[in-house]
Amino acid sequence: EPPAYSMQARLTVVEPPVITHHPQSQTVRAGQSVTFRVEARGAELQYQWRKNGVAIAGAIRSEYTIAAAQLSDAGTYDCLIWNGCGQVTSRAAQLTVTQPGQPVLALRQSSVDFATRELGDSITVELRGVVYNAGDDTLRVTAITIAGPHAADFRLLSGGGSFILAPQQDRTLTIAFVPTATGERTAEIRFTANVSSPPSLALRGTSAIPQLLASAILLDFDTVELGTGKELPLRLTNPGPLRVTVTELSLGVSTHMAFSLVNPPQTPIILDSGQSLELTLRFTPLNEGDHGQHLEAAYAGTFRRDTLRITLRGVGKRPVSVGEGLPSGVMLRVLPNPSAEAFILEYALPEAARLLAAEIMTSEGKTVRRLPVEYPIQGTLTWDGRTESGSPCVSGLYWIRLSLGQCSYAIPLLLQR
């Protein structure tokens, strides 16, 4: 039969809306037309304009027009934009409606965003001609104040006090953002003047500290044979909004100094927001037992410094070797091998040798059972395939290590259950 085909299907990937152009504040005379516009990127977008936070009936397009503005239309306008993946709100735009014979305090922008600064840093912005008289009579400003939850983080450096503006005359303000804590900081500039309900200028800034994170705060190399090495990767990442400089990478002092950086990068290293630094660390034990050390990554922003500490841990073990080079006269035999249950080791030693200890080990060098030695010169040892606690061992390769005087020898045992 001929092949059967389904109908074609269309796959549409929808992303949350992203505003690319916000509505702008405007001043018009009573009776004039005014249009607010917003532009956004995304599929299947829907719009809803608001005045003073209240939805405007029928205002559901990317533009909103008032054909003949009246004094009652003055206020703040913004637009909600959404689709199936999310919602976003535009910045508010101020509409000022004037009529002949009156002063009008107008702003060329409704907000100031100081972006993100490091805690301890500051930034100054000059707003040229931001305040102007859009009316036909003299504007008298008697006071300019900063208010809001974080008013202490903003300072009016120039342009404040009382002043007079003739029609169409403007005034420049200089404002500083000096954050006192991390996070978003907000306030507003308020005006006292010979007008009713003057607009305010919203102030917004964010403060942060330099950050550095490691992919692991504990790097465990597990068990490594003496004289060999094991390498593990480590990633250092800048998760914050500020640029971070890694000023130094160093290994702390320890008894054995068994850890090292492989091809250590040259410092300082600059990491922008979201960037990472890939490192490789190596554990090369020369002594048996536990090893510990710290990797310290010193980093800094413009004003603040800190150190990230990563713990390094590993165990050095003697290599497990097959019983080669046994002293003359030593006889060792294991039956059966492989075995599904138990192993029996028969041994006979010359007078000069003594069997001091016997233990069952995994291929990683971990001891699972110690066997009692009753006869140091000749006898048998039995391992029932179980651990010291009596639990059955899983199938695999094990070793029986025999301590003969100052030397140790190992014989492989294959457990097949």
BELJO-V323353 format. One record per pair of residues at least 24 apart in sequence whose ideal C-beta (glycine too) atoms are under 10 Angstrom apart, sorted by the first residue. I is the first residue (numbers start at 1). J is the second residue. Records with the same first field share a line. If there is no record, write none. Layout:
BEGIN
I = J + J
END
This chain:
BEGIN
12 = 43 + 44
13 = 43 + 85
14 = 42 + 43 + 44 + 45 + 83 + 84 + 85 + 86
15 = 41 + 42 + 43 + 83 + 84 + 85 + 86
16 = 40 + 41 + 42 + 81 + 82 + 83 + 84 + 85 + 86 + 87 + 88
17 = 41 + 42 + 43 + 44 + 45 + 46 + 47 + 80 + 81 + 82 + 83 + 85 + 86 + 87 + 88
18 = 42 + 81 + 86 + 88
19 = 79 + 81 + 88 + 89 + 90 + 91
21 = 62 + 90
22 = 78 + 79 + 89 + 90 + 91 + 92 + 93 + 110 + 111
23 = 49 + 62 + 63 + 64 + 76 + 77 + 78 + 79 + 90 + 91 + 92 + 93 + 94 + 95 + 110
24 = 91 + 93 + 94 + 108 + 109 + 110
25 = 76 + 77 + 91 + 92 + 93 + 94 + 95 + 96 + 106 + 107 + 108 + 109 + 110 + 111 + 199
26 = 69 + 77 + 93 + 94 + 95 + 96 + 97 + 106 + 134
27 = 69 + 74 + 94 + 95 + 96 + 97 + 98 + 104 + 105 + 106 + 107 + 108 + 132 + 134 + 135
28 = 66 + 68 + 69 + 73 + 74 + 95 + 96 + 97 + 98 + 134
29 = 69 + 96 + 97 + 98 + 99 + 100 + 104 + 134 + 135 + 136
30 = 68 + 69 + 70 + 71 + 72 + 73 + 74 + 97 + 98 + 99 + 100
31 = 67 + 68 + 69 + 70 + 97 + 99
32 = 66 + 67 + 68 + 69 + 97 + 98
33 = 65 + 66 + 67 + 68 + 69
34 = 64 + 65 + 66 + 67 + 68 + 69 + 73 + 77 + 95 + 96 + 97
35 = 63 + 64 + 65 + 66 + 67
36 = 62 + 63 + 64 + 65 + 66 + 77 + 78 + 79 + 90 + 93 + 95
37 = 61 + 62 + 63 + 64 + 65 + 79 + 93
38 = 62 + 63 + 64 + 77 + 78 + 79 + 80 + 81 + 90 + 91 + 93
39 = 63 + 81 + 90
40 = 79 + 81 + 82 + 83 + 88 + 90
41 = 81
42 = 81 + 82 + 83 + 84 + 85 + 86 + 88
43 = 83 + 84 + 85
44 = 82 + 83 + 84 + 85
45 = 81 + 82 + 83 + 88
46 = 80 + 81 + 82 + 83 + 84 + 87
47 = 79 + 80 + 81 + 82 + 90
48 = 78 + 79 + 80 + 81 + 82 + 87 + 89
49 = 77 + 78 + 79 + 80 + 90
50 = 75 + 76 + 77 + 78 + 79 + 80 + 89 + 90 + 92
51 = 75 + 76 + 77 + 78 + 92 + 95
52 = 76 + 77 + 78 + 92
53 = 78 + 92
55 = 80
66 = 95 + 97
69 = 95 + 96 + 97 + 98
70 = 97 + 99
71 = 96 + 97 + 98 + 99 + 102 + 196
72 = 97
73 = 97
74 = 98 + 104 + 196 + 197 + 199
75 = 197 + 199
76 = 110 + 199 + 200 + 202
77 = 110
78 = 110
91 = 202 + 204
92 = 202
94 = 199 + 200 + 201 + 202
95 = 199
96 = 134 + 135 + 195 + 197 + 198 + 199
97 = 134
98 = 133 + 134 + 135 + 136 + 167 + 195
99 = 135 + 136
100 = 135 + 136 + 137
101 = 135 + 136 + 137
102 = 134 + 135 + 136 + 137 + 139 + 194 + 195 + 196
103 = 133 + 134 + 135 + 136 + 137 + 138 + 139 + 140 + 141 + 164 + 165 + 166 + 167 + 193 + 194 + 195
104 = 132 + 133 + 134 + 135 + 136 + 137 + 139 + 167 + 193 + 195 + 198 + 199
105 = 131 + 132 + 133 + 134 + 135 + 139 + 140 + 141 + 165 + 191 + 192 + 193 + 194 + 195 + 196 + 197 + 198 + 199
106 = 130 + 131 + 132 + 133 + 134 + 135 + 139 + 170 + 195 + 198 + 199
107 = 131 + 132 + 134 + 170 + 173 + 189 + 191 + 198 + 199 + 200 + 201 + 202
108 = 132 + 170 + 201
109 = 201 + 202
110 = 188 + 199 + 200 + 201 + 202
111 = 186 + 188 + 200 + 201 + 202 + 203 + 204
112 = 154 + 173 + 175 + 177 + 188 + 189 + 201 + 202 + 203 + 204 + 205
113 = 177 + 202 + 203 + 204 + 205 + 206
114 = 153 + 154 + 175 + 176 + 177 + 178 + 179 + 185 + 203 + 204 + 205 + 206 + 207
115 = 177 + 204 + 205 + 206 + 241
116 = 179 + 184 + 205 + 206 + 207 + 208 + 240 + 241 + 242 + 273
117 = 177 + 178 + 179 + 185 + 205 + 206 + 207 + 208 + 241 + 242 + 302
118 = 179 + 182 + 207 + 208 + 209 + 210 + 240 + 241 + 242 + 243 + 301 + 302 + 303 + 304
119 = 179 + 180 + 181 + 182 + 183 + 207 + 208 + 209 + 210 + 242 + 301 + 302 + 303 + 304
120 = 178 + 179 + 180 + 207 + 209 + 301 + 302 + 303 + 304
121 = 177 + 178 + 179 + 207 + 208 + 242 + 301 + 302 + 303 + 304
122 = 153 + 155 + 176 + 177 + 178 + 179 + 205
123 = 175 + 176 + 177 + 178 + 179 + 205
124 = 155 + 157 + 158 + 174 + 175 + 176 + 177 + 178
125 = 157 + 173 + 174 + 175 + 176 + 177 + 203 + 205
126 = 157 + 158 + 159 + 172 + 173 + 174 + 175
127 = 159 + 171 + 172 + 173 + 174 + 175 + 189 + 201
128 = 170 + 171 + 172 + 173 + 174
129 = 169 + 170 + 171 + 172 + 173
130 = 159 + 170 + 171 + 172 + 173 + 175 + 189 + 201
131 = 159 + 163 + 165 + 169 + 170 + 171 + 172 + 173 + 189 + 191 + 193 + 198 + 199 + 201
132 = 165 + 167 + 168 + 169 + 170 + 171
133 = 164 + 165 + 166 + 167 + 168 + 169 + 170 + 171 + 193 + 195
134 = 165 + 167 + 168 + 170
135 = 165 + 167 + 168 + 195
136 = 167 + 168
137 = 166 + 167 + 194 + 195
138 = 164 + 165 + 166 + 167 + 169 + 194
139 = 163 + 164 + 165 + 166 + 167 + 169 + 171 + 191 + 193 + 194 + 195 + 198
140 = 164 + 165 + 192 + 193 + 194 + 195
141 = 165 + 171 + 191 + 192 + 193 + 194 + 195 + 198
142 = 191 + 192 + 193 + 194
143 = 190 + 191 + 192 + 193
144 = 171 + 173 + 189 + 190 + 191 + 192 + 193 + 201
145 = 188 + 189 + 190 + 191 + 192 + 200
146 = 175 + 187 + 188 + 189 + 190 + 201 + 203
147 = 187 + 188 + 189 + 190 + 200 + 203
148 = 185 + 186 + 187 + 188 + 189 + 190 + 200 + 202 + 203 + 204
149 = 184 + 185 + 186 + 187 + 188
150 = 177 + 179 + 180 + 181 + 183 + 184 + 185 + 186 + 187 + 203 + 204 + 205 + 207
151 = 185 + 186 + 187 + 188 + 189 + 203
152 = 178 + 179 + 180 + 181 + 185 + 187
153 = 177 + 178 + 179 + 180 + 181 + 185 + 186 + 187 + 203 + 205 + 207
154 = 178 + 179 + 185 + 186 + 187 + 188 + 189 + 203 + 204 + 205
156 = 189 + 203
159 = 189
160 = 189
162 = 192 + 193
163 = 193
164 = 194
165 = 193
173 = 201
175 = 201 + 203
177 = 203 + 204 + 205 + 206 + 207
178 = 205 + 207
179 = 205 + 206 + 207 + 208
180 = 207
181 = 207
182 = 206 + 207 + 208 + 209 + 240
183 = 207 + 208
206 = 241
207 = 242
208 = 240 + 241 + 242 + 273 + 301
209 = 240 + 242 + 244 + 301 + 303 + 304 + 306
210 = 238 + 240 + 241 + 242 + 243 + 244 + 245 + 271 + 299 + 300 + 301 + 302 + 303 + 304 + 305 + 306
211 = 237 + 238 + 239 + 240 + 241 + 242 + 244 + 271 + 273 + 299 + 301 + 306 + 308
212 = 236 + 237 + 238 + 239 + 240 + 244 + 245 + 246 + 271 + 277 + 297 + 298 + 299 + 300 + 306 + 307 + 308
213 = 237 + 238 + 239 + 240 + 276 + 308
214 = 277 + 279 + 295 + 297 + 308 + 309 + 310
215 = 276 + 278 + 279 + 310
216 = 310 + 311
217 = 308 + 309 + 310 + 311
218 = 310 + 311 + 312 + 313
219 = 259 + 279 + 281 + 283 + 293 + 295 + 310 + 311 + 312 + 313 + 314
220 = 283 + 311 + 312 + 313 + 314 + 315
221 = 258 + 259 + 281 + 282 + 283 + 284 + 285 + 291 + 312 + 313 + 314 + 315 + 316
222 = 283 + 313 + 314 + 315 + 364 + 366
223 = 285 + 314 + 315 + 316 + 317 + 362 + 364 + 365 + 366
224 = 258 + 282 + 283 + 284 + 285 + 291 + 314 + 315 + 316 + 317 + 364 + 365
225 = 285 + 316 + 317 + 318 + 319 + 320 + 364 + 365
226 = 258 + 284 + 285 + 286 + 287 + 288 + 316 + 317 + 318 + 319 + 365
227 = 284 + 285 + 286 + 316 + 318 + 319
228 = 283 + 284 + 285 + 316 + 319
229 = 258 + 260 + 262 + 282 + 283 + 284 + 285
230 = 281 + 282 + 283 + 284 + 285 + 314
231 = 260 + 262 + 280 + 281 + 282 + 283 + 284
232 = 262 + 279 + 280 + 281 + 282 + 283 + 312 + 314
233 = 262 + 278 + 279 + 280 + 281
234 = 261 + 277 + 278 + 279 + 280 + 281 + 295 + 297 + 310 + 312
235 = 276 + 277 + 278 + 279
236 = 269 + 271 + 275 + 276 + 277 + 278 + 279 + 295 + 297 + 299 + 308 + 310
237 = 271 + 273 + 274 + 275 + 276 + 277 + 278
238 = 270 + 271 + 272 + 273 + 274 + 275 + 276 + 277 + 299
239 = 271 + 273 + 274 + 276
240 = 271 + 273 + 274 + 301
241 = 272 + 273 + 274
242 = 271 + 272 + 273 + 301 + 302 + 304
243 = 270 + 271 + 272 + 273 + 275 + 301 + 302
244 = 269 + 270 + 271 + 272 + 273 + 275 + 277 + 299 + 300 + 301 + 306
245 = 269 + 270 + 271 + 298 + 299 + 300 + 301 + 302 + 305
246 = 270 + 271 + 277 + 297 + 298 + 299 + 300 + 308
247 = 297 + 298 + 299 + 300 + 305 + 307
248 = 296 + 297 + 298 + 299 + 300 + 307
249 = 277 + 279 + 295 + 296 + 297 + 298 + 299 + 308
250 = 294 + 295 + 296 + 297 + 298 + 307
251 = 281 + 293 + 294 + 295 + 296 + 312
252 = 292 + 293 + 294 + 295 + 296 + 309 + 311 + 312
253 = 293 + 294
254 = 291 + 292 + 293 + 294 + 312
255 = 287 + 289 + 291 + 292 + 293
256 = 284 + 285 + 286 + 287 + 289 + 290 + 291 + 292 + 293 + 314 + 316
257 = 284 + 286 + 291 + 293
258 = 282 + 283 + 284 + 285 + 286 + 287 + 291 + 292 + 293 + 312 + 314 + 316
259 = 283 + 284 + 285 + 291 + 292 + 293 + 294 + 295 + 312 + 313 + 314
260 = 284 + 293 + 312
261 = 295
267 = 297 + 298 + 299
268 = 298 + 299 + 300
269 = 297 + 299
271 = 299
279 = 310
281 = 310 + 312
283 = 312 + 313 + 314 + 315 + 316
284 = 314 + 316
285 = 314 + 315 + 316 + 317
286 = 316
287 = 316
288 = 315 + 316 + 317 + 318 + 365
289 = 315 + 316 + 317
290 = 314 + 315 + 316
291 = 315 + 316
315 = 364 + 365 + 366
316 = 365
317 = 361 + 364 + 365 + 366 + 367
318 = 361 + 365 + 401 + 408 + 410
319 = 365 + 410
320 = 361 + 362 + 363 + 364 + 365 + 397 + 398 + 399 + 401 + 408 + 410 + 412
321 = 399 + 401 + 408 + 409 + 410 + 411
322 = 399 + 409 + 410 + 411 + 412
323 = 399 + 400 + 401 + 402 + 404 + 408 + 409 + 410 + 411 + 412
324 = 409 + 410
325 = 407 + 409
326 = 353 + 402 + 404 + 407 + 409
327 = 352 + 353 + 404 + 405 + 407 + 409
328 = 352 + 353
329 = 353
330 = 355 + 402 + 404 + 409
331 = 378
332 = 400 + 402 + 404 + 409 + 411
333 = 380 + 411
334 = 381 + 383 + 400 + 411 + 412 + 413 + 414
335 = 380
336 = 414
337 = 400 + 411 + 412 + 413 + 414 + 415
338 = 395 + 397 + 412 + 413 + 414 + 415 + 416
339 = 383 + 384 + 385 + 413 + 414 + 415 + 416 + 417
340 = 385 + 395 + 415 + 416 + 417
341 = 383 + 384 + 385 + 386 + 392 + 415 + 416 + 417
342 = 382 + 383 + 384 + 385 + 386 + 415
343 = 381 + 382 + 383 + 384 + 385 + 398 + 400 + 411 + 413 + 414 + 415
344 = 380 + 381 + 382 + 383
345 = 371 + 379 + 380 + 381 + 382 + 383 + 400 + 402 + 411 + 413
346 = 378 + 379 + 380 + 381
347 = 373 + 375 + 376 + 377 + 378 + 379 + 380 + 381 + 402 + 404
348 = 377 + 378 + 379
349 = 375 + 376 + 377 + 378 + 379 + 402 + 404 + 405
350 = 377
351 = 377
352 = 404 + 405
353 = 377 + 404 + 405 + 407
354 = 403 + 404 + 405
355 = 379 + 381 + 402 + 403 + 404 + 405
356 = 402 + 403 + 404 + 405 + 406 + 408
357 = 401 + 402 + 403 + 404 + 408
358 = 383 + 400 + 401 + 402 + 403
359 = 383 + 388 + 399 + 400 + 401 + 402 + 403 + 408 + 410
360 = 385 + 386 + 387 + 388 + 393 + 398 + 399 + 400 + 401 + 413 + 415
361 = 398 + 399 + 400 + 401 + 410 + 413
362 = 393 + 394 + 396 + 397 + 398 + 399
363 = 396 + 397 + 398 + 399 + 412
365 = 399 + 401
367 = 401
368 = 393 + 398
369 = 393 + 398 + 400
371 = 400 + 402
373 = 402 + 403
376 = 404
383 = 413 + 415
385 = 413 + 415 + 417
392 = 417
393 = 417
END
